[in-house]
Amino acid sequence: MYKVIINKQLLKSLDKIPVVYLLGIKKAINDLTKNPRPFGYVKLAGSEKHYRIRVGVYRILYSIEDDILVVEIIKIDHRRNVYR
């Protein structure tokens, strides 16, 4: 079982996300504890440990540390803003 790490600033930014998407995002983050590479995940170009998953029009960027069983959420944002 992986441990998911989310910083406080990122938790505050979740308040701005519409509830319709927020429920899916929370479920997706919770599912990362069981399987950090779920169906539909994409490895980001130019990085060995960074991945993304889609939740509607939102993207969750995260990194995986397999040796210590940790998933760190890097960014959660709308698809047009997430890669900036």
QUITARA-V352452 format. One record per residue. OMEGA is omega in whole degrees, -180 to 180 (* if undefined). Layout:
# QUITARA-V352452
omega = (OMEGA | OMEGA)
This chain:
# QUITARA-V352452
omega = (-179 | 175 | 180 | 179 | 177 | -180 | -174 | -180 | 178 | 177 | 178 | -179 | 178 | 179 | -179 | -178 | 179 | -176 | -179 | -180 | -176 | 179 | 178 | 179 | 179 | 178 | 180 | 179 | 178 | 179 | 178 | 178 | -179 | -177 | -178 | 177 | -177 | 177 | 178 | 178 | 180 | 175 | -179 | -178 | 176 | -179 | 180 | -172 | -175 | -176 | 174 | 171 | -180 | 171 | -175 | 179 | 179 | 178 | 175 | 176 | -177 | 176 | -178 | 173 | -176 | -177 | 178 | 177 | -180 | 172 | 180 | 178 | -177 | -176 | 174 | -178 | 177 | -174 | -179 | -176 | -167 | -175 | -180 | *)
